Amino acid sequence: MPNTTIDLTQIVVAVIGLLSALITYRLVPWIKANTTVKQQAMIKSAVQIAVFAAEQLYGSGHGAEKFEYAMQWLRDRNYDADKTEIEAAVYELLNKDKQEANDGE
């Protein structure tokens, strides 16, 4: 019996990217409608810090651990962030990294 494995990494990354884009499309307008500009800036900054800290701590991969770390980091600081906000920050981080890589070429 041949041992064949299928690498689904690219498919999973594509699905996460698509879901993040769709969530961002719906979430960002809702947040803007229900918070002040200053509150929006504080929330966005806190979520970005949590995501960047998790990325630095865990490195590549370990998505579930990084997500839990970011959620706990935000809870410890009394932020009520949900999965969609963190996914939006991750999506932004990935796009920023891709843009910087393209600018460097």
Chimera marker file (.cmm) of the C-alpha trace (Angstrom):
<marker_set name="trace">
<marker id="1" x="0.000" y="0.000" z="0.000" r="1" g="1" b="0" radius="0.5"/>
<marker id="2" x="1.662" y="3.258" z="-1.116" r="1" g="1" b="0" radius="0.5"/>
<marker id="3" x="2.014" y="5.974" z="1.467" r="1" g="1" b="0" radius="0.5"/>
<marker id="4" x="0.777" y="9.189" z="-0.107" r="1" g="1" b="0" radius="0.5"/>
<marker id="5" x="0.364" y="12.446" z="1.722" r="1" g="1" b="0" radius="0.5"/>
<marker id="6" x="-1.374" y="15.552" z="0.540" r="1" g="1" b="0" radius="0.5"/>
<marker id="7" x="-0.041" y="18.955" z="1.505" r="1" g="1" b="0" radius="0.5"/>
<marker id="8" x="-3.051" y="21.178" z="2.148" r="1" g="1" b="0" radius="0.5"/>
<marker id="9" x="-1.037" y="24.120" z="3.458" r="1" g="1" b="0" radius="0.5"/>
<marker id="10" x="-1.587" y="26.354" z="0.437" r="1" g="1" b="0" radius="0.5"/>
<marker id="11" x="-5.307" y="25.623" z="0.390" r="1" g="1" b="0" radius="0.5"/>
<marker id="12" x="-5.649" y="26.372" z="4.108" r="1" g="1" b="0" radius="0.5"/>
<marker id="13" x="-3.685" y="29.622" z="3.726" r="1" g="1" b="0" radius="0.5"/>
<marker id="14" x="-5.872" y="30.669" z="0.807" r="1" g="1" b="0" radius="0.5"/>
<marker id="15" x="-9.077" y="29.887" z="2.712" r="1" g="1" b="0" radius="0.5"/>
<marker id="16" x="-7.857" y="31.805" z="5.775" r="1" g="1" b="0" radius="0.5"/>
<marker id="17" x="-6.958" y="34.761" z="3.574" r="1" g="1" b="0" radius="0.5"/>
<marker id="18" x="-10.357" y="34.719" z="1.907" r="1" g="1" b="0" radius="0.5"/>
<marker id="19" x="-12.208" y="34.411" z="5.208" r="1" g="1" b="0" radius="0.5"/>
<marker id="20" x="-10.136" y="37.191" z="6.732" r="1" g="1" b="0" radius="0.5"/>
<marker id="21" x="-10.918" y="39.475" z="3.819" r="1" g="1" b="0" radius="0.5"/>
<marker id="22" x="-14.625" y="38.764" z="4.064" r="1" g="1" b="0" radius="0.5"/>
<marker id="23" x="-14.641" y="39.218" z="7.832" r="1" g="1" b="0" radius="0.5"/>
<marker id="24" x="-12.721" y="42.473" z="7.521" r="1" g="1" b="0" radius="0.5"/>
<marker id="25" x="-15.184" y="43.674" z="4.899" r="1" g="1" b="0" radius="0.5"/>
<marker id="26" x="-18.050" y="43.252" z="7.379" r="1" g="1" b="0" radius="0.5"/>
<marker id="27" x="-16.285" y="43.880" z="10.692" r="1" g="1" b="0" radius="0.5"/>
<marker id="28" x="-14.498" y="47.151" z="9.978" r="1" g="1" b="0" radius="0.5"/>
<marker id="29" x="-17.657" y="49.097" z="9.048" r="1" g="1" b="0" radius="0.5"/>
<marker id="30" x="-19.450" y="47.727" z="12.115" r="1" g="1" b="0" radius="0.5"/>
<marker id="31" x="-16.621" y="48.764" z="14.451" r="1" g="1" b="0" radius="0.5"/>
<marker id="32" x="-16.437" y="52.219" z="12.898" r="1" g="1" b="0" radius="0.5"/>
<marker id="33" x="-20.169" y="52.683" z="13.325" r="1" g="1" b="0" radius="0.5"/>
<marker id="34" x="-20.126" y="51.697" z="17.000" r="1" g="1" b="0" radius="0.5"/>
<marker id="35" x="-16.967" y="53.346" z="18.380" r="1" g="1" b="0" radius="0.5"/>
<marker id="36" x="-15.282" y="56.727" z="18.419" r="1" g="1" b="0" radius="0.5"/>
<marker id="37" x="-12.159" y="57.409" z="16.370" r="1" g="1" b="0" radius="0.5"/>
<marker id="38" x="-9.982" y="57.354" z="19.494" r="1" g="1" b="0" radius="0.5"/>
<marker id="39" x="-11.489" y="54.040" z="20.640" r="1" g="1" b="0" radius="0.5"/>
<marker id="40" x="-10.949" y="52.555" z="17.189" r="1" g="1" b="0" radius="0.5"/>
<marker id="41" x="-7.307" y="53.569" z="17.231" r="1" g="1" b="0" radius="0.5"/>
<marker id="42" x="-6.784" y="52.100" z="20.706" r="1" g="1" b="0" radius="0.5"/>
<marker id="43" x="-8.478" y="48.801" z="19.819" r="1" g="1" b="0" radius="0.5"/>
<marker id="44" x="-6.588" y="48.453" z="16.550" r="1" g="1" b="0" radius="0.5"/>
<marker id="45" x="-3.296" y="49.237" z="18.249" r="1" g="1" b="0" radius="0.5"/>
<marker id="46" x="-3.906" y="46.729" z="21.053" r="1" g="1" b="0" radius="0.5"/>
<marker id="47" x="-4.891" y="43.963" z="18.633" r="1" g="1" b="0" radius="0.5"/>
<marker id="48" x="-1.848" y="44.647" z="16.435" r="1" g="1" b="0" radius="0.5"/>
<marker id="49" x="0.463" y="44.565" z="19.457" r="1" g="1" b="0" radius="0.5"/>
<marker id="50" x="-1.037" y="41.247" z="20.583" r="1" g="1" b="0" radius="0.5"/>
<marker id="51" x="-0.677" y="39.742" z="17.100" r="1" g="1" b="0" radius="0.5"/>
<marker id="52" x="2.889" y="41.008" z="16.637" r="1" g="1" b="0" radius="0.5"/>
<marker id="53" x="3.864" y="39.740" z="20.108" r="1" g="1" b="0" radius="0.5"/>
<marker id="54" x="2.417" y="36.305" z="19.366" r="1" g="1" b="0" radius="0.5"/>
<marker id="55" x="4.238" y="36.203" z="16.024" r="1" g="1" b="0" radius="0.5"/>
<marker id="56" x="7.540" y="37.098" z="17.697" r="1" g="1" b="0" radius="0.5"/>
<marker id="57" x="7.017" y="34.587" z="20.488" r="1" g="1" b="0" radius="0.5"/>
<marker id="58" x="5.909" y="31.592" z="18.401" r="1" g="1" b="0" radius="0.5"/>
<marker id="59" x="7.362" y="32.343" z="14.953" r="1" g="1" b="0" radius="0.5"/>
<marker id="60" x="6.083" y="30.671" z="11.810" r="1" g="1" b="0" radius="0.5"/>
<marker id="61" x="3.221" y="28.213" z="12.160" r="1" g="1" b="0" radius="0.5"/>
<marker id="62" x="1.580" y="27.511" z="15.533" r="1" g="1" b="0" radius="0.5"/>
<marker id="63" x="-1.561" y="29.424" z="14.522" r="1" g="1" b="0" radius="0.5"/>
<marker id="64" x="-3.765" y="28.123" z="17.332" r="1" g="1" b="0" radius="0.5"/>
<marker id="65" x="-1.167" y="28.911" z="19.999" r="1" g="1" b="0" radius="0.5"/>
<marker id="66" x="-0.611" y="32.411" z="18.615" r="1" g="1" b="0" radius="0.5"/>
<marker id="67" x="-4.350" y="33.051" z="18.515" r="1" g="1" b="0" radius="0.5"/>
<marker id="68" x="-4.800" y="31.932" z="22.127" r="1" g="1" b="0" radius="0.5"/>
<marker id="69" x="-1.814" y="34.026" z="23.215" r="1" g="1" b="0" radius="0.5"/>
<marker id="70" x="-3.223" y="37.128" z="21.497" r="1" g="1" b="0" radius="0.5"/>
<marker id="71" x="-6.690" y="36.584" z="22.995" r="1" g="1" b="0" radius="0.5"/>
<marker id="72" x="-5.276" y="36.114" z="26.487" r="1" g="1" b="0" radius="0.5"/>
<marker id="73" x="-3.000" y="39.148" z="26.099" r="1" g="1" b="0" radius="0.5"/>
<marker id="74" x="-6.015" y="41.274" z="25.194" r="1" g="1" b="0" radius="0.5"/>
<marker id="75" x="-8.164" y="39.824" z="28.010" r="1" g="1" b="0" radius="0.5"/>
<marker id="76" x="-5.394" y="40.570" z="30.524" r="1" g="1" b="0" radius="0.5"/>
<marker id="77" x="-5.610" y="44.211" z="29.448" r="1" g="1" b="0" radius="0.5"/>
<marker id="78" x="-9.428" y="44.308" z="29.579" r="1" g="1" b="0" radius="0.5"/>
<marker id="79" x="-9.975" y="44.384" z="25.827" r="1" g="1" b="0" radius="0.5"/>
<marker id="80" x="-12.959" y="42.470" z="24.553" r="1" g="1" b="0" radius="0.5"/>
<marker id="81" x="-11.604" y="41.376" z="21.182" r="1" g="1" b="0" radius="0.5"/>
<marker id="82" x="-13.102" y="38.582" z="19.192" r="1" g="1" b="0" radius="0.5"/>
<marker id="83" x="-11.712" y="36.157" z="16.661" r="1" g="1" b="0" radius="0.5"/>
<marker id="84" x="-12.587" y="38.341" z="13.695" r="1" g="1" b="0" radius="0.5"/>
<marker id="85" x="-10.602" y="41.316" z="14.991" r="1" g="1" b="0" radius="0.5"/>
<marker id="86" x="-7.519" y="39.168" z="15.489" r="1" g="1" b="0" radius="0.5"/>
<marker id="87" x="-7.943" y="37.555" z="12.078" r="1" g="1" b="0" radius="0.5"/>
<marker id="88" x="-8.205" y="41.022" z="10.529" r="1" g="1" b="0" radius="0.5"/>
<marker id="89" x="-4.938" y="42.051" z="12.229" r="1" g="1" b="0" radius="0.5"/>
<marker id="90" x="-3.235" y="38.870" z="11.026" r="1" g="1" b="0" radius="0.5"/>
<marker id="91" x="-4.507" y="39.517" z="7.505" r="1" g="1" b="0" radius="0.5"/>
<marker id="92" x="-3.154" y="43.067" z="7.709" r="1" g="1" b="0" radius="0.5"/>
<marker id="93" x="0.197" y="41.792" z="8.984" r="1" g="1" b="0" radius="0.5"/>
<marker id="94" x="0.436" y="39.265" z="6.138" r="1" g="1" b="0" radius="0.5"/>
<marker id="95" x="-0.421" y="41.887" z="3.525" r="1" g="1" b="0" radius="0.5"/>
<marker id="96" x="2.093" y="44.318" z="5.022" r="1" g="1" b="0" radius="0.5"/>
<marker id="97" x="4.826" y="41.670" z="4.883" r="1" g="1" b="0" radius="0.5"/>
<marker id="98" x="3.943" y="40.835" z="1.260" r="1" g="1" b="0" radius="0.5"/>
<marker id="99" x="3.925" y="44.534" z="0.319" r="1" g="1" b="0" radius="0.5"/>
<marker id="100" x="7.331" y="45.097" z="1.939" r="1" g="1" b="0" radius="0.5"/>
<marker id="101" x="8.707" y="42.049" z="0.102" r="1" g="1" b="0" radius="0.5"/>
<marker id="102" x="7.369" y="43.379" z="-3.215" r="1" g="1" b="0" radius="0.5"/>
<marker id="103" x="8.769" y="46.862" z="-2.545" r="1" g="1" b="0" radius="0.5"/>
<marker id="104" x="12.184" y="45.348" z="-1.894" r="1" g="1" b="0" radius="0.5"/>
<marker id="105" x="12.334" y="43.635" z="-5.292" r="1" g="1" b="0" radius="0.5"/>
<link id1="1" id2="2" r="1" g="1" b="0" radius="0.2"/>
<link id1="2" id2="3" r="1" g="1" b="0" radius="0.2"/>
<link id1="3" id2="4" r="1" g="1" b="0" radius="0.2"/>
<link id1="4" id2="5" r="1" g="1" b="0" radius="0.2"/>
<link id1="5" id2="6" r="1" g="1" b="0" radius="0.2"/>
<link id1="6" id2="7" r="1" g="1" b="0" radius="0.2"/>
<link id1="7" id2="8" r="1" g="1" b="0" radius="0.2"/>
<link id1="8" id2="9" r="1" g="1" b="0" radius="0.2"/>
<link id1="9" id2="10" r="1" g="1" b="0" radius="0.2"/>
<link id1="10" id2="11" r="1" g="1" b="0" radius="0.2"/>
<link id1="11" id2="12" r="1" g="1" b="0" radius="0.2"/>
<link id1="12" id2="13" r="1" g="1" b="0" radius="0.2"/>
<link id1="13" id2="14" r="1" g="1" b="0" radius="0.2"/>
<link id1="14" id2="15" r="1" g="1" b="0" radius="0.2"/>
<link id1="15" id2="16" r="1" g="1" b="0" radius="0.2"/>
<link id1="16" id2="17" r="1" g="1" b="0" radius="0.2"/>
<link id1="17" id2="18" r="1" g="1" b="0" radius="0.2"/>
<link id1="18" id2="19" r="1" g="1" b="0" radius="0.2"/>
<link id1="19" id2="20" r="1" g="1" b="0" radius="0.2"/>
<link id1="20" id2="21" r="1" g="1" b="0" radius="0.2"/>
<link id1="21" id2="22" r="1" g="1" b="0" radius="0.2"/>
<link id1="22" id2="23" r="1" g="1" b="0" radius="0.2"/>
<link id1="23" id2="24" r="1" g="1" b="0" radius="0.2"/>
<link id1="24" id2="25" r="1" g="1" b="0" radius="0.2"/>
<link id1="25" id2="26" r="1" g="1" b="0" radius="0.2"/>
<link id1="26" id2="27" r="1" g="1" b="0" radius="0.2"/>
<link id1="27" id2="28" r="1" g="1" b="0" radius="0.2"/>
<link id1="28" id2="29" r="1" g="1" b="0" radius="0.2"/>
<link id1="29" id2="30" r="1" g="1" b="0" radius="0.2"/>
<link id1="30" id2="31" r="1" g="1" b="0" radius="0.2"/>
<link id1="31" id2="32" r="1" g="1" b="0" radius="0.2"/>
<link id1="32" id2="33" r="1" g="1" b="0" radius="0.2"/>
<link id1="33" id2="34" r="1" g="1" b="0" radius="0.2"/>
<link id1="34" id2="35" r="1" g="1" b="0" radius="0.2"/>
<link id1="35" id2="36" r="1" g="1" b="0" radius="0.2"/>
<link id1="36" id2="37" r="1" g="1" b="0" radius="0.2"/>
<link id1="37" id2="38" r="1" g="1" b="0" radius="0.2"/>
<link id1="38" id2="39" r="1" g="1" b="0" radius="0.2"/>
<link id1="39" id2="40" r="1" g="1" b="0" radius="0.2"/>
<link id1="40" id2="41" r="1" g="1" b="0" radius="0.2"/>
<link id1="41" id2="42" r="1" g="1" b="0" radius="0.2"/>
<link id1="42" id2="43" r="1" g="1" b="0" radius="0.2"/>
<link id1="43" id2="44" r="1" g="1" b="0" radius="0.2"/>
<link id1="44" id2="45" r="1" g="1" b="0" radius="0.2"/>
<link id1="45" id2="46" r="1" g="1" b="0" radius="0.2"/>
<link id1="46" id2="47" r="1" g="1" b="0" radius="0.2"/>
<link id1="47" id2="48" r="1" g="1" b="0" radius="0.2"/>
<link id1="48" id2="49" r="1" g="1" b="0" radius="0.2"/>
<link id1="49" id2="50" r="1" g="1" b="0" radius="0.2"/>
<link id1="50" id2="51" r="1" g="1" b="0" radius="0.2"/>
<link id1="51" id2="52" r="1" g="1" b="0" radius="0.2"/>
<link id1="52" id2="53" r="1" g="1" b="0" radius="0.2"/>
<link id1="53" id2="54" r="1" g="1" b="0" radius="0.2"/>
<link id1="54" id2="55" r="1" g="1" b="0" radius="0.2"/>
<link id1="55" id2="56" r="1" g="1" b="0" radius="0.2"/>
<link id1="56" id2="57" r="1" g="1" b="0" radius="0.2"/>
<link id1="57" id2="58" r="1" g="1" b="0" radius="0.2"/>
<link id1="58" id2="59" r="1" g="1" b="0" radius="0.2"/>
<link id1="59" id2="60" r="1" g="1" b="0" radius="0.2"/>
<link id1="60" id2="61" r="1" g="1" b="0" radius="0.2"/>
<link id1="61" id2="62" r="1" g="1" b="0" radius="0.2"/>
<link id1="62" id2="63" r="1" g="1" b="0" radius="0.2"/>
<link id1="63" id2="64" r="1" g="1" b="0" radius="0.2"/>
<link id1="64" id2="65" r="1" g="1" b="0" radius="0.2"/>
<link id1="65" id2="66" r="1" g="1" b="0" radius="0.2"/>
<link id1="66" id2="67" r="1" g="1" b="0" radius="0.2"/>
<link id1="67" id2="68" r="1" g="1" b="0" radius="0.2"/>
<link id1="68" id2="69" r="1" g="1" b="0" radius="0.2"/>
<link id1="69" id2="70" r="1" g="1" b="0" radius="0.2"/>
<link id1="70" id2="71" r="1" g="1" b="0" radius="0.2"/>
<link id1="71" id2="72" r="1" g="1" b="0" radius="0.2"/>
<link id1="72" id2="73" r="1" g="1" b="0" radius="0.2"/>
<link id1="73" id2="74" r="1" g="1" b="0" radius="0.2"/>
<link id1="74" id2="75" r="1" g="1" b="0" radius="0.2"/>
<link id1="75" id2="76" r="1" g="1" b="0" radius="0.2"/>
<link id1="76" id2="77" r="1" g="1" b="0" radius="0.2"/>
<link id1="77" id2="78" r="1" g="1" b="0" radius="0.2"/>
<link id1="78" id2="79" r="1" g="1" b="0" radius="0.2"/>
<link id1="79" id2="80" r="1" g="1" b="0" radius="0.2"/>
<link id1="80" id2="81" r="1" g="1" b="0" radius="0.2"/>
<link id1="81" id2="82" r="1" g="1" b="0" radius="0.2"/>
<link id1="82" id2="83" r="1" g="1" b="0" radius="0.2"/>
<link id1="83" id2="84" r="1" g="1" b="0" radius="0.2"/>
<link id1="84" id2="85" r="1" g="1" b="0" radius="0.2"/>
<link id1="85" id2="86" r="1" g="1" b="0" radius="0.2"/>
<link id1="86" id2="87" r="1" g="1" b="0" radius="0.2"/>
<link id1="87" id2="88" r="1" g="1" b="0" radius="0.2"/>
<link id1="88" id2="89" r="1" g="1" b="0" radius="0.2"/>
<link id1="89" id2="90" r="1" g="1" b="0" radius="0.2"/>
<link id1="90" id2="91" r="1" g="1" b="0" radius="0.2"/>
<link id1="91" id2="92" r="1" g="1" b="0" radius="0.2"/>
<link id1="92" id2="93" r="1" g="1" b="0" radius="0.2"/>
<link id1="93" id2="94" r="1" g="1" b="0" radius="0.2"/>
<link id1="94" id2="95" r="1" g="1" b="0" radius="0.2"/>
<link id1="95" id2="96" r="1" g="1" b="0" radius="0.2"/>
<link id1="96" id2="97" r="1" g="1" b="0" radius="0.2"/>
<link id1="97" id2="98" r="1" g="1" b="0" radius="0.2"/>
<link id1="98" id2="99" r="1" g="1" b="0" radius="0.2"/>
<link id1="99" id2="100" r="1" g="1" b="0" radius="0.2"/>
<link id1="100" id2="101" r="1" g="1" b="0" radius="0.2"/>
<link id1="101" id2="102" r="1" g="1" b="0" radius="0.2"/>
<link id1="102" id2="103" r="1" g="1" b="0" radius="0.2"/>
<link id1="103" id2="104" r="1" g="1" b="0" radius="0.2"/>
<link id1="104" id2="105" r="1" g="1" b="0" radius="0.2"/>
</marker_set>
